């Protein structure tokens, strides 16, 4: 009898829409759920903002540009 393979419990994400100060919009930015731990009473959007700023810093460093400041963030 063949056994079914179990689906992996891989990394789960939550999506956020980000509007930057220059007016550009980045839709469905994915943030790993592990980075959104609210057990210390932190606001979900504050945690997502910090994670997306970190992602933007890495992208800006690789492209040798300054990161654009985030104006608003909302859950997608």
N, C-alpha and C positions, 0 to 999 in steps of 0.2 A: 504494500500500500504506500503510495507516494504522499509525502507530507507537503503541505502548503508552506511556502516561505512567508515568514512574518514580515510585515512592512516595517521599514526602519523608522525609528522615532526621530529622525534627523532634526536639524535646527528648525524651529518654528519662528515665524516673523509676524510683525504687525506693520501695516503700511500707513504712511503719513504723507500729506501733501504739504509742500514747503513753498512759500512765496518769499522771494529775496527782495532786498531794498531797491534793486535796479528794475523790479517789475517782472522778472522771470519767474516761472512756475516750474517746480519739479514735482511731478505726480508720482504717487505710489513709491515713495522712498521706503525701503525695507529696513526695519530695525529688529535684531534678534530679541526674542521675548526675554532672554536671560538678562539683557541690559535694561529691562523695564521693570525691575523688581521694586514693588511699592511697599515692601515690608517695613520700611523705616518711615512711612508716611509721606514719601515724596510724591509730587504730582506727576501723573503719567506724561503730560506734555513737556514738563521740565526734563524728565529723564530722556524722552525722545529727542528733545532739542540738544541735549548734551551729546547724545550718540550721533546725531546727524552732523553736529559741528565737528566732531572727531572724524567722521567720514569725509567731510568737506576739506578738512585740514590735510588729510592724506592725499586727496585728489589734487588740491592746490599745490602741495609739495611736489608731486610727480609732474605736474604741468608747469612748474616754476612760475606760478601766479599766486596772487593773494586771494584768500577765500572771500566770497561775497557775503555780506552780513545778511542774516535771516530776519525777515520782517514778521512773518506769522507762520505758524505750524498748526495743522488740524489733522485729526485722524481720518484716514480715507475710508 
